[in-house]
Amino acid sequence: MSEEPIGTASGKKLNAVVLKKLLVIAVLMFGFGYALVPVYKQICELTGVNILTTKDDTVQPISNSQIDKSREITVEFDANTQGPWRFRPTASSMKVHPGEMATIVYEVVNKQSYKMDAQAIPSYAPQQATAYFKKVECFCFKQQTLGPNEAKQMPVVFFIDPALPKDVKTITLSYTFFEVGGQPKTAGPAADGAVSKTADKAG
């Protein structure tokens, strides 16, 4: 009995089936991650507290002698919005040594004429890097309030734990920024007519 040669119709059919399954899995994973945002939002609204990202007080900067200068990690930055914002990192990526302190600034502009409360949710890729990405300061530790048309620059101070597995050479830090509450809040007469100079420059 002869083996069927590679590239036959049945082989191509098998490849197509596998490809379809992989695409379905990818779509489901993306949908699951996207669906988490409204779930988190509802939890915040029901509880009235910020439970999404808590500051780990045990995270302390390490000494210069612990910086692993033999390795270099590329950290990529991403931003997503759920609501009337302009939200973005000031740099798309940077290279850091494990243990080295670094800072990235995210900019956000409230494009509405009323005050809004918002929350940021961080995520990491690959997922195994999550435990090694240490944030010393982050706007995601608490809800943010932005006035009408206000612009803010929000820093994230972080370092990568030198214990990060050697095969991880790139980490993506992504934030989704969404409104908490969703109801327009009345601002005073002065605030209603105020437009942030920073927002004007950013626009």
Backbone as a printed PyTorch tensor [residue, N CA C, xyz], in Angstrom:
tensor([[[  0.8540,  -1.1840,   0.0000],
         [  0.0000,   0.0000,   0.0000],
         [  0.8940,   1.2410,   0.0000]],

        [[  0.7640,   2.0950,  -0.9990],
         [  1.6430,   3.2650,  -1.1410],
         [  1.1190,   4.4260,  -0.3040]],

        [[  2.0640,   5.2090,   0.2300],
         [  1.6910,   6.3790,   1.0160],
         [  1.2340,   7.4940,   0.0890]],

        [[  0.2750,   8.2710,   0.5680],
         [ -0.2500,   9.3690,  -0.2520],
         [  0.7700,  10.4970,  -0.2750]],

        [[  1.1690,  10.9740,  -1.4220],
         [  2.1870,  12.0280,  -1.5090],
         [  1.7260,  13.3250,  -0.8530]],

        [[  2.7260,  14.0630,  -0.3130],
         [  2.4490,  15.3460,   0.3200],
         [  1.9440,  16.3200,  -0.7400]],

        [[  0.9620,  17.1340,  -0.3660],
         [  0.4470,  18.1230,  -1.3030],
         [ -0.7620,  17.6400,  -2.0710]],

        [[ -1.2740,  16.4390,  -1.7650],
         [ -2.4640,  15.9330,  -2.4390],
         [ -3.6860,  16.6650,  -1.9330]],

        [[ -4.8250,  16.4040,  -2.5540],
         [ -6.0690,  17.0870,  -2.1950],
         [ -6.4470,  16.8180,  -0.7520]],

        [[ -6.2670,  15.5750,  -0.2850],
         [ -6.6380,  15.2520,   1.0990],
         [ -5.7140,  15.9560,   2.0850]],

        [[ -4.4290,  16.0800,   1.7090],
         [ -3.4850,  16.7870,   2.5790],
         [ -3.8320,  18.2550,   2.6890]],

        [[ -4.1960,  18.8550,   1.5730],
         [ -4.5830,  20.2620,   1.5820],
         [ -5.8670,  20.4580,   2.3790]],

        [[ -6.7660,  19.5000,   2.2930],
         [ -8.0270,  19.5820,   3.0390],
         [ -7.7540,  19.5440,   4.5370]],

        [[ -6.8220,  18.6780,   4.9420],
         [ -6.4540,  18.5710,   6.3540],
         [ -5.8410,  19.8810,   6.8510]],

        [[ -4.9830,  20.4720,   6.0320],
         [ -4.3660,  21.7540,   6.3980],
         [ -5.4190,  22.8470,   6.5630]],

        [[ -6.4070,  22.8450,   5.6800],
         [ -7.4630,  23.8510,   5.7470],
         [ -8.2760,  23.7010,   7.0230]],

        [[ -8.5500,  22.4490,   7.4150],
         [ -9.3100,  22.1870,   8.6430],
         [ -8.5420,  22.6810,   9.8570]],

        [[ -7.2450,  22.3800,   9.8920],
         [ -6.4070,  22.8170,  11.0160],
         [ -6.3590,  24.3360,  11.0840]],

        [[ -6.2100,  24.9870,   9.9260],
         [ -6.1650,  26.4400,   9.8790],
         [ -7.4590,  27.0540,  10.4030]],

        [[ -8.5990,  26.4730,  10.0100],
         [ -9.8900,  26.9850,  10.4740],
         [-10.0120,  26.8690,  11.9830]],

        [[ -9.5450,  25.7420,  12.5240],
         [ -9.6170,  25.5450,  13.9800],
         [ -8.7580,  26.5730,  14.7070]],

        [[ -7.5770,  26.8380,  14.1630],
         [ -6.6970,  27.8210,  14.7920],
         [ -7.3050,  29.2220,  14.7550]],

        [[ -7.9490,  29.5580,  13.6330],
         [ -8.5880,  30.8660,  13.5190],
         [ -9.7320,  31.0060,  14.5130]],

        [[-10.5210,  29.9450,  14.6910],
         [-11.6300,  29.9710,  15.6490],
         [-11.1110,  30.1780,  17.0660]],

        [[-10.0230,  29.4720,  17.4030],
         [ -9.4250,  29.6050,  18.7350],
         [ -8.9340,  31.0300,  18.9600]],

        [[ -8.2790,  31.6160,  17.9340],
         [ -7.7590,  32.9790,  18.0580],
         [ -8.8920,  33.9760,  18.2660]],

        [[ -9.9900,  33.8020,  17.5070],
         [-11.1400,  34.7070,  17.6390],
         [-11.7670,  34.5880,  19.0210]],

        [[-11.8960,  33.3580,  19.5220],
         [-12.4790,  33.1370,  20.8450],
         [-11.6260,  33.7610,  21.9400]],

        [[-10.3010,  33.6400,  21.8230],
         [ -9.4040,  34.2260,  22.8210],
         [ -9.5140,  35.7400,  22.8260]],

        [[ -9.5560,  36.3420,  21.6150],
         [ -9.6910,  37.7950,  21.5220],
         [-11.0220,  38.2460,  22.1060]],

        [[-12.0900,  37.5130,  21.7870],
         [-13.4190,  37.8560,  22.2900],
         [-13.5010,  37.7690,  23.7980]],

        [[-12.8460,  36.7510,  24.3650],
         [-12.8570,  36.5810,  25.8180],
         [-12.1690,  37.7590,  26.4960]],

        [[-10.9990,  38.1570,  25.9690],
         [-10.2690,  39.2840,  26.5410],
         [-11.0630,  40.5820,  26.4220]],

        [[-11.7120,  40.7700,  25.2780],
         [-12.4970,  41.9930,  25.0520],
         [-13.7060,  42.0340,  25.9790]],

        [[-14.3090,  40.8610,  26.2380],
         [-15.4990,  40.7930,  27.0880],
         [-15.1880,  41.0610,  28.5420]],

        [[-13.9360,  40.9170,  28.9440],
         [-13.5750,  41.1510,  30.3400],
         [-13.7700,  42.6050,  30.7450]],

        [[-13.6130,  43.5320,  29.7890],
         [-13.6980,  44.9590,  30.1120],
         [-15.0560,  45.3270,  30.6950]],

        [[-16.1880,  45.0220,  30.0300],
         [-17.4810,  45.3790,  30.6350],
         [-17.7460,  44.6490,  31.9450]],

        [[-17.2180,  43.4320,  32.0950],
         [-17.3830,  42.7030,  33.3590],
         [-16.6810,  43.4470,  34.4760]],

        [[-15.4180,  43.8410,  34.2500],
         [-14.6870,  44.6170,  35.2370],
         [-15.4170,  45.9210,  35.5460]],

        [[-15.9230,  46.5470,  34.4980],
         [-16.6120,  47.8330,  34.6630],
         [-17.8290,  47.6780,  35.5630]],

        [[-18.6100,  46.6140,  35.3710],
         [-19.7970,  46.3960,  36.1840],
         [-19.4250,  46.1250,  37.6370]],

        [[-18.3420,  45.3920,  37.8420],
         [-17.8920,  45.1230,  39.2050],
         [-17.5400,  46.4220,  39.9120]],

        [[-16.8200,  47.3190,  39.1970],
         [-16.4460,  48.6160,  39.7730],
         [-17.6810,  49.4290,  40.1370]],

        [[-18.6750,  49.4260,  39.2330],
         [-19.8680,  50.2190,  39.4690],
         [-20.6680,  49.6850,  40.6550]],

        [[-20.7380,  48.3580,  40.7730],
         [-21.5170,  47.7490,  41.8510],
         [-20.8560,  47.9260,  43.2110]],

        [[-19.5400,  47.7960,  43.2430],
         [-18.8270,  47.8700,  44.5130],
         [-18.4210,  49.2820,  44.8730]],

        [[-18.2350,  50.1360,  43.8530],
         [-17.8100,  51.5000,  44.1070],
         [-16.3570,  51.6230,  44.5130]],

        [[-15.5940,  50.5690,  44.3200],
         [-14.1800,  50.6080,  44.6890],
         [-13.3330,  50.1030,  43.5340]],

        [[-12.0710,  50.4400,  43.6120],
         [-11.1220,  50.0030,  42.5940],
         [-10.5300,  48.6580,  43.0120]],

        [[-10.9310,  47.5910,  42.3300],
         [-10.4220,  46.2670,  42.6890],
         [ -9.6200,  45.6540,  41.5490]],

        [[ -9.3730,  46.4350,  40.5170],
         [ -8.7930,  45.8530,  39.3190],
         [ -7.2970,  45.6090,  39.4280]],

        [[ -6.5560,  46.6230,  39.8250],
         [ -5.1120,  46.4930,  39.9220],
         [ -4.6670,  47.0910,  41.2450]],

        [[ -4.1940,  46.2820,  42.1410],
         [ -3.7560,  46.7810,  43.4350],
         [ -2.2370,  46.8880,  43.4610]],

        [[ -1.7640,  47.8860,  44.1670],
         [ -0.3250,  48.0970,  44.2810],
         [  0.2770,  47.0590,  45.2080]],

        [[  1.3510,  46.4530,  44.7620],
         [  2.0640,  45.4860,  45.5840],
         [  3.1450,  46.2310,  46.3620]],

        [[  2.9030,  46.4330,  47.6590],
         [  3.8420,  47.1970,  48.4770],
         [  5.1600,  46.4670,  48.7060]],

        [[  5.2120,  45.2010,  48.3250],
         [  6.4540,  44.4450,  48.5010],
         [  7.4300,  44.6980,  47.3540]],

        [[  6.9470,  45.3340,  46.2790],
         [  7.8170,  45.6140,  45.1400],
         [  8.7240,  46.7910,  45.4780]],

        [[ 10.0010,  46.5450,  45.5300],
         [ 10.9830,  47.5740,  45.8410],
         [ 12.0520,  47.5880,  44.7540]],

        [[ 12.5320,  48.7780,  44.3870],
         [ 13.6140,  48.8640,  43.4040],
         [ 14.8220,  48.0700,  43.8790]],

        [[ 15.5100,  47.4210,  42.9570],
         [ 16.6790,  46.6450,  43.3250],
         [ 17.9400,  47.4620,  43.0890]],

        [[ 19.0260,  47.0430,  43.6870],
         [ 20.2710,  47.8020,  43.6040],
         [ 20.9080,  47.6620,  42.2250]],

        [[ 21.8040,  48.6130,  41.9140],
         [ 22.4870,  48.6010,  40.6200],
         [ 23.2790,  47.3240,  40.4050]],

        [[ 23.7570,  46.7330,  41.4930],
         [ 24.5600,  45.5080,  41.3730],
         [ 23.7290,  44.3250,  40.9110]],

        [[ 22.4080,  44.4440,  41.0210],
         [ 21.5250,  43.3460,  40.6140],
         [ 21.0400,  43.4840,  39.1740]],

        [[ 21.3780,  44.5740,  38.5170],
         [ 20.9660,  44.7530,  37.1200],
         [ 21.7650,  43.8090,  36.2270]],

        [[ 21.0450,  43.0490,  35.4250],
         [ 21.6810,  42.0860,  34.5230],
         [ 21.9800,  42.7780,  33.1870]],

        [[ 23.1780,  43.3280,  33.0640],
         [ 23.5390,  44.0640,  31.8570],
         [ 23.9330,  43.1470,  30.6980]],

        [[ 23.9560,  41.8650,  30.9540],
         [ 24.2640,  40.9240,  29.8800],
         [ 23.0310,  40.6200,  29.0280]],

        [[ 21.8630,  41.0350,  29.5020],
         [ 20.6210,  40.7750,  28.7790],
         [ 19.9200,  42.1010,  28.4690]],

        [[ 19.1580,  42.0930,  27.3850],
         [ 18.3790,  43.2630,  27.0030],
         [ 16.9870,  42.8010,  26.6010]],

        [[ 15.9730,  43.4040,  27.2150],
         [ 14.5780,  43.0480,  26.9500],
         [ 13.9050,  44.2050,  26.2130]],

        [[ 13.1980,  43.8880,  25.1450],
         [ 12.4110,  44.9000,  24.4440],
         [ 11.0090,  44.9230,  25.0530]],

        [[ 10.6000,  46.0950,  25.5540],
         [  9.2610,  46.2590,  26.1080],
         [  8.4430,  47.0960,  25.1300]],

        [[  7.3760,  46.5180,  24.6250],
         [  6.4930,  47.2180,  23.6950],
         [  5.2660,  47.7240,  24.4520]],

        [[  4.7350,  48.8760,  24.0300],
         [  3.6170,  49.5110,  24.7230],
         [  2.4270,  49.6620,  23.7820]],

        [[  1.2510,  49.3570,  24.3190],
         [  0.0280,  49.3950,  23.5160],
         [ -1.0680,  50.0750,  24.3340]],

        [[ -2.0850,  50.6080,  23.6560],
         [ -3.1840,  51.2960,  24.3310],
         [ -4.4920,  51.0180,  23.6040]],

        [[ -5.5290,  50.7280,  24.3840],
         [ -6.8770,  50.5250,  23.8540],
         [ -7.8400,  51.3680,  24.6750]],

        [[ -8.9290,  51.7990,  24.0570],
         [ -9.8950,  52.6340,  24.7740],
         [-11.2940,  52.0590,  24.6800]],

        [[-12.0590,  52.2450,  25.7630],
         [-13.4820,  51.9490,  25.8040],
         [-14.1470,  53.2420,  26.2750]],

        [[-14.4710,  54.1310,  25.3530],
         [-15.0730,  55.3930,  25.7380],
         [-14.5020,  56.5610,  24.9520]],

        [[-14.9300,  57.7760,  25.2990],
         [-14.5580,  58.9760,  24.5200],
         [-13.1950,  59.5250,  24.9130]],

        [[-12.1380,  58.7450,  24.6700],
         [-10.7940,  59.1710,  25.0390],
         [ -9.8720,  59.2110,  23.8300]],

        [[ -8.7950,  59.9560,  23.9810],
         [ -7.6140,  59.7190,  23.1680],
         [ -6.5580,  59.2190,  24.1480]],

        [[ -6.0570,  58.0420,  23.9230],
         [ -5.2010,  57.3650,  24.8970],
         [ -4.0650,  56.6880,  24.1570]],

        [[ -2.8060,  56.9930,  24.5590],
         [ -1.6780,  56.4300,  23.8330],
         [ -0.4030,  56.5380,  24.6730]],

        [[  0.5550,  55.6510,  24.4210],
         [  1.8690,  55.7850,  25.0680],
         [  2.7050,  56.8070,  24.3200]],

        [[  3.6370,  57.4390,  25.0150],
         [  4.4990,  58.4310,  24.3580],
         [  5.6310,  57.7700,  23.5730]],

        [[  5.8270,  56.4750,  23.7730],
         [  6.8180,  55.7150,  22.9980],
         [  6.2390,  54.3440,  22.7060]],

        [[  6.5440,  53.8000,  21.5560],
         [  5.9990,  52.4880,  21.1820],
         [  6.7710,  51.3380,  21.8070]],

        [[  8.0470,  51.5750,  22.1550],
         [  8.8540,  50.5140,  22.7570],
         [ 10.1150,  51.1040,  23.3750]],

        [[ 10.7810,  50.3120,  24.1870],
         [ 12.0830,  50.6780,  24.7350],
         [ 12.8340,  49.4050,  25.0980]],

        [[ 14.1420,  49.5110,  25.1920],
         [ 14.9770,  48.3710,  25.5680],
         [ 15.5070,  48.6060,  26.9870]],

        [[ 15.3850,  47.5930,  27.8310],
         [ 15.8360,  47.6990,  29.2180],
         [ 16.6140,  46.4480,  29.6010]],

        [[ 17.4950,  46.6100,  30.5950],
         [ 18.1720,  45.4630,  31.1900],
         [ 17.3160,  44.9510,  32.3520]],

        [[ 17.2250,  43.6510,  32.5670],
         [ 16.5010,  43.1380,  33.7260],
         [ 17.0330,  43.7760,  35.0090]],

        [[ 16.1270,  44.2780,  35.8380],
         [ 16.5060,  44.9370,  37.0750],
         [ 16.6590,  46.4450,  36.9390]],

        [[ 16.7050,  46.9390,  35.7050],
         [ 16.8990,  48.3720,  35.4650],
         [ 15.5710,  49.1200,  35.5740]],

        [[ 15.5470,  50.2290,  36.3370],
         [ 14.3380,  51.0280,  36.4760],
         [ 14.0860,  51.8100,  35.1900]],

        [[ 12.8170,  51.8300,  34.7580],
         [ 12.4510,  52.5280,  33.5300],
         [ 11.1030,  53.2090,  33.7170]],

        [[ 10.8290,  54.2040,  32.8780],
         [  9.5650,  54.9430,  32.9590],
         [  8.9780,  55.1200,  31.5660]],

        [[  7.6930,  54.8330,  31.4330],
         [  6.9490,  55.1130,  30.2190],
         [  5.7700,  55.9990,  30.6090]],

        [[  5.4610,  56.9700,  29.7710],
         [  4.3610,  57.8840,  30.0550],
         [  3.2270,  57.6290,  29.0700]],

        [[  2.0120,  57.5070,  29.5990],
         [  0.8120,  57.3950,  28.7750],
         [  0.0670,  58.7230,  28.8150]],

        [[ -0.4500,  59.1320,  27.6690],
         [ -1.2300,  60.3670,  27.5750],
         [ -2.7020,  60.0270,  27.3650]],

        [[ -3.5660,  60.7380,  28.0660],
         [ -5.0010,  60.5420,  27.8760],
         [ -5.6780,  61.8990,  27.7960]],

        [[ -6.6790,  62.0190,  26.9260],
         [ -7.4530,  63.2480,  26.7700],
         [ -8.9290,  62.8870,  26.8670]],

        [[ -9.6300,  63.5480,  27.7840],
         [-11.0800,  63.4130,  27.8900],
         [-11.6960,  64.2930,  26.8060]],

        [[-12.3570,  63.6980,  25.8380],
         [-12.8850,  64.4430,  24.6980],
         [-14.3150,  64.9250,  24.9250]],

        [[-14.8010,  64.7700,  26.1720],
         [-16.1590,  65.2060,  26.4910],
         [-16.1420,  66.5280,  27.2670]],

        [[-17.3000,  67.1810,  27.3260],
         [-17.4150,  68.4750,  28.0030],
         [-17.8580,  68.3220,  29.4480]],

        [[-17.7140,  67.1260,  30.0070],
         [-18.0510,  66.9000,  31.4010],
         [-17.0070,  65.9980,  32.0530]],

        [[-16.9630,  66.0260,  33.3740],
         [-15.9870,  65.2500,  34.1320],
         [-16.2950,  63.7610,  34.0330]],

        [[-15.2430,  62.9510,  33.9490],
         [-15.4250,  61.5060,  33.8260],
         [-14.4300,  60.7800,  34.7120]],

        [[-14.8670,  59.6390,  35.2490],
         [-13.9910,  58.7470,  36.0030],
         [-13.6330,  57.5670,  35.1070]],

        [[-12.3920,  57.1170,  35.2110],
         [-11.9390,  56.0390,  34.3260],
         [-10.9950,  55.1070,  35.0700]],

        [[-10.8160,  53.9310,  34.4950],
         [ -9.9380,  52.9160,  35.0720],
         [ -9.1410,  52.2680,  33.9510]],

        [[ -7.9030,  51.9350,  34.2440],
         [ -7.0530,  51.2390,  33.2700],
         [ -6.8240,  49.8080,  33.7230]],

        [[ -6.8640,  48.8900,  32.7670],
         [ -6.5800,  47.4840,  33.0230],
         [ -5.3280,  47.1040,  32.2550]],

        [[ -4.2810,  46.6250,  32.9450],
         [ -3.0760,  46.1970,  32.2300],
         [ -3.1620,  44.7360,  31.8150]],

        [[ -2.4820,  44.4060,  30.7430],
         [ -2.3210,  43.0110,  30.3380],
         [ -0.9320,  42.8450,  29.7430]],

        [[ -0.4500,  41.6120,  29.7050],
         [  0.9270,  41.3560,  29.3030],
         [  0.9930,  40.2090,  28.3130]],

        [[  1.9660,  40.2820,  27.4340],
         [  2.2520,  39.1880,  26.5220],
         [  3.7720,  39.0640,  26.3930]],

        [[  4.2880,  37.8400,  26.4930],
         [  3.5740,  36.6070,  26.7850],
         [  3.0600,  36.5960,  28.2230]],

        [[  2.0600,  35.7730,  28.4700],
         [  1.4270,  35.7620,  29.7820],
         [  2.4080,  35.3970,  30.8970]],

        [[  3.3900,  34.5650,  30.5950],
         [  4.3420,  34.1530,  31.6120],
         [  5.1810,  35.3080,  32.1420]],

        [[  5.2090,  36.4320,  31.4020],
         [  5.9980,  37.5920,  31.8360],
         [  5.2990,  38.4000,  32.9170]],

        [[  4.0070,  38.1430,  33.1380],
         [  3.2250,  38.9260,  34.0900],
         [  3.8760,  38.9890,  35.4670]],

        [[  4.3180,  37.8410,  35.9660],
         [  4.8710,  37.7650,  37.3230],
         [  6.2130,  38.4840,  37.4470]],

        [[  6.8620,  38.7920,  36.3120],
         [  8.2000,  39.3800,  36.3310],
         [  8.1950,  40.8660,  35.9880]],

        [[  7.0060,  41.3890,  35.6310],
         [  6.8810,  42.8130,  35.2990],
         [  6.4770,  43.5440,  36.5730]],

        [[  7.4140,  44.2640,  37.1760],
         [  7.1910,  44.8900,  38.4770],
         [  6.9360,  46.3910,  38.3190]],

        [[  5.7240,  46.8220,  38.6830],
         [  5.3630,  48.2370,  38.5920],
         [  5.5430,  48.9010,  39.9640]],

        [[  6.3950,  49.9030,  40.0170],
         [  6.6120,  50.6690,  41.2440],
         [  5.5820,  51.7900,  41.3490]],

        [[  5.2430,  52.3740,  40.2150],
         [  4.2300,  53.4360,  40.1430],
         [  3.4120,  53.2130,  38.8840]],

        [[  2.0830,  53.3740,  39.0010],
         [  1.2290,  53.1460,  37.8210],
         [ -0.1150,  53.8280,  38.0090]],

        [[ -0.6180,  54.4470,  36.9520],
         [ -1.9310,  55.0800,  36.9940],
         [ -3.0490,  54.0590,  37.1120]],

        [[ -2.7170,  52.7760,  36.8910],
         [ -3.7220,  51.7180,  36.9960],
         [ -3.9840,  51.3070,  38.4410]],

        [[ -3.2220,  51.8520,  39.3920],
         [ -3.4240,  51.5050,  40.7950],
         [ -4.6940,  52.1230,  41.3680]],

        [[ -5.2280,  53.1400,  40.6970],
         [ -6.4500,  53.7830,  41.1840],
         [ -7.2280,  54.3580,  40.0050]],

        [[ -8.4910,  54.6550,  40.2570],
         [ -9.3060,  55.2760,  39.2270],
         [ -8.8150,  56.6960,  38.9720]],

        [[ -8.9720,  57.1270,  37.7290],
         [ -8.5420,  58.4560,  37.3210],
         [ -9.7690,  59.3280,  37.0370]],

        [[ -9.6970,  60.5870,  37.4680],
         [-10.7610,  61.5490,  37.1750],
         [-10.2150,  62.6150,  36.2430]],

        [[-10.9080,  62.8230,  35.1370],
         [-10.5000,  63.8390,  34.1710],
         [-11.6210,  64.8560,  34.0120]],

        [[-11.2570,  66.1260,  34.0870],
         [-12.2230,  67.1920,  33.9030],
         [-12.6030,  67.3470,  32.4390]],

        [[-13.5270,  68.2570,  32.1350],
         [-13.9510,  68.4640,  30.7490],
         [-12.7570,  68.8050,  29.8490]],

        [[-12.5640,  68.0290,  28.8030],
         [-11.4930,  68.2540,  27.8220],
         [-10.0920,  68.2430,  28.4400]],

        [[ -9.9550,  67.6510,  29.6100],
         [ -8.6540,  67.6380,  30.2820],
         [ -7.7170,  66.6030,  29.6760]],

        [[ -6.4540,  66.9370,  29.6350],
         [ -5.4160,  66.0070,  29.1950],
         [ -4.4940,  65.7110,  30.3710]],

        [[ -4.0480,  64.4640,  30.4540],
         [ -3.1370,  64.0600,  31.5190],
         [ -1.9930,  63.2510,  30.9390]],

        [[ -0.8420,  63.3750,  31.5790],
         [  0.2880,  62.5000,  31.2970],
         [  0.5060,  61.6320,  32.5330]],

        [[  0.4520,  60.3370,  32.3580],
         [  0.4460,  59.4070,  33.4910],
         [  1.6190,  58.4360,  33.3660]],

        [[  2.5540,  58.4930,  34.3080],
         [  3.7460,  57.6450,  34.2070],
         [  3.5320,  56.2370,  34.7470]],

        [[  4.3050,  55.3190,  34.2020],
         [  4.4120,  53.9660,  34.7410],
         [  5.9070,  53.7330,  35.0020]],

        [[  6.2590,  53.5280,  36.2560],
         [  7.6450,  53.2540,  36.6370],
         [  7.7500,  51.7560,  36.9070]],

        [[  8.6630,  51.0940,  36.2350],
         [  8.7110,  49.6370,  36.3140],
         [ 10.1300,  49.1130,  36.1680]],

        [[ 10.2930,  47.8320,  36.4770],
         [ 11.5170,  47.1100,  36.1430],
         [ 11.1540,  45.6530,  35.8920]],

        [[ 11.9970,  44.9910,  35.1500],
         [ 11.7930,  43.5690,  34.8440],
         [ 12.6180,  42.7390,  35.8160]],

        [[ 11.9770,  41.8190,  36.4930],
         [ 12.6760,  40.9500,  37.4440],
         [ 13.7660,  40.1640,  36.7100]],

        [[ 15.0100,  40.2000,  37.2190],
         [ 16.0990,  39.4450,  36.5700],
         [ 15.8420,  37.9470,  36.4800]],

        [[ 14.8620,  37.4560,  37.2410],
         [ 14.5270,  36.0330,  37.1870],
         [ 13.6820,  35.6760,  35.9600]],

        [[ 13.3650,  36.6640,  35.1310],
         [ 12.6000,  36.4000,  33.9000],
         [ 13.2850,  35.3030,  33.0950]],

        [[ 12.5270,  34.2950,  32.6390],
         [ 13.1210,  33.2130,  31.8540],
         [ 13.9490,  33.7300,  30.6720]],

        [[ 15.0480,  33.0710,  30.4130],
         [ 16.0060,  33.5220,  29.3990],
         [ 15.4100,  33.5690,  27.9930]],

        [[ 14.3930,  32.7480,  27.7370],
         [ 13.8460,  32.7020,  26.3810],
         [ 12.8930,  33.8540,  26.0820]],

        [[ 12.5320,  34.6400,  27.1030],
         [ 11.6470,  35.7930,  26.8820],
         [ 12.5040,  37.0120,  26.5730]],

        [[ 12.3860,  37.5080,  25.3830],
         [ 13.2040,  38.6450,  24.9390],
         [ 12.3650,  39.8860,  24.6340]],

        [[ 11.0370,  39.6980,  24.5100],
         [ 10.1290,  40.8110,  24.2360],
         [  8.8920,  40.6880,  25.1080]],

        [[  8.4920,  41.7890,  25.7290],
         [  7.2840,  41.8340,  26.5520],
         [  6.4090,  42.9740,  26.0380]],

        [[  5.1300,  42.7120,  25.8870],
         [  4.1820,  43.7560,  25.4980],
         [  3.3090,  44.1170,  26.6860]],

        [[  3.3200,  45.3970,  27.0510],
         [  2.4430,  45.9260,  28.0970],
         [  1.3130,  46.6810,  27.4150]],

        [[  0.0990,  46.2420,  27.6620],
         [ -1.0590,  46.8600,  27.0240],
         [ -2.0470,  47.3280,  28.0880]],

        [[ -2.6130,  48.5120,  27.8940],
         [ -3.6340,  49.0300,  28.8100],
         [ -4.9240,  49.2670,  28.0520]],

        [[ -6.0330,  48.8920,  28.6870],
         [ -7.3530,  49.2760,  28.1920],
         [ -7.9060,  50.3000,  29.1750]],

        [[ -8.2980,  51.4580,  28.6660],
         [ -8.7580,  52.5780,  29.4870],
         [-10.2450,  52.7630,  29.2300]],

        [[-11.0760,  52.6460,  30.2870],
         [-12.5170,  52.7240,  30.0740],
         [-13.1860,  53.5620,  31.1570]],

        [[-14.3490,  54.0870,  30.8040],
         [-15.1030,  54.9420,  31.7250],
         [-15.7530,  54.0970,  32.8060]],

        [[-15.7660,  54.6130,  34.0330],
         [-16.4330,  53.9730,  35.1540],
         [-17.6530,  54.8070,  35.5070]],

        [[-18.8130,  54.1980,  35.5400],
         [-20.0440,  54.9270,  35.8580],
         [-20.8670,  55.1810,  34.6200]],

        [[-20.2880,  55.9260,  33.6710],
         [-20.9570,  56.1320,  32.3890],
         [-21.9830,  57.2400,  32.3630]],

        [[-22.1870,  57.9510,  33.4830],
         [-23.1650,  59.0240,  33.4890],
         [-22.4750,  60.3840,  33.4920]],

        [[-22.8930,  61.3160,  32.6450],
         [-22.3000,  62.6620,  32.6520],
         [-22.4310,  63.2950,  34.0240]],

        [[-21.3560,  63.9450,  34.4840],
         [-21.3620,  64.5860,  35.7900],
         [-21.3280,  66.0990,  35.5880]],

        [[-22.1930,  66.7790,  36.3200],
         [-22.3110,  68.2270,  36.1590],
         [-21.0960,  68.9200,  36.7290]],

        [[-20.4990,  69.7640,  35.9390],
         [-19.3520,  70.5440,  36.3940],
         [-19.8000,  71.9770,  36.6240]],

        [[-19.0180,  72.7280,  37.3840],
         [-19.3450,  74.1160,  37.6650],
         [-19.2350,  74.9600,  36.4190]],

        [[-19.7510,  76.1860,  36.4570],
         [-19.7310,  77.0790,  35.2860],
         [-18.3320,  77.2840,  34.7400]],

        [[-17.3500,  77.4270,  35.6440],
         [-15.9850,  77.6690,  35.1830],
         [-15.4390,  76.4560,  34.4800]],

        [[-15.7630,  75.2840,  35.0470],
         [-15.2370,  74.0480,  34.4740],
         [-15.8710,  73.7560,  33.1300]],

        [[-17.1950,  74.1200,  32.9940],
         [-17.8990,  73.8310,  31.7480],
         [-17.2640,  74.5470,  30.5750]],

        [[-16.7580,  75.7230,  30.8030],
         [-16.2060,  76.5000,  29.7030],
         [-14.7240,  76.3530,  29.5600]],

        [[-14.1170,  75.5640,  30.4610],
         [-12.6550,  75.4560,  30.4420],
         [-12.2240,  74.3840,  29.4770]],

        [[-11.1790,  74.6720,  28.7580],
         [-10.5790,  73.6950,  27.8700],
         [ -9.1000,  73.6320,  28.2020]],

        [[ -8.6330,  72.4260,  28.5090],
         [ -7.2350,  72.2800,  28.9090],
         [ -6.3040,  72.7230,  27.7990]],

        [[ -5.3080,  73.5670,  28.1590],
         [ -4.3250,  73.9850,  27.1850],
         [ -3.5280,  72.8160,  26.6650]],

        [[ -3.3280,  71.8410,  27.5670],
         [ -2.5900,  70.6410,  27.1480],
         [ -3.3610,  69.8810,  26.1080]],

        [[ -4.7060,  69.8050,  26.2930],
         [ -5.5440,  69.1030,  25.3190],
         [ -5.4950,  69.7900,  23.9790]],

        [[ -5.4690,  71.1600,  24.0030],
         [ -5.3950,  71.8930,  22.7420],
         [ -4.1210,  71.5620,  21.9990]],

        [[ -3.0050,  71.4970,  22.7410],
         [ -1.7330,  71.1880,  22.0880],
         [ -1.7320,  69.7680,  21.5700]],

        [[ -2.3250,  68.8410,  22.3670],
         [ -2.3250,  67.4350,  21.9400],
         [ -3.1930,  67.2510,  20.7190]],

        [[ -4.2610,  68.0670,  20.5940],
         [ -5.1640,  67.9230,  19.4480],
         [ -4.5940,  68.5430,  18.2310]]])
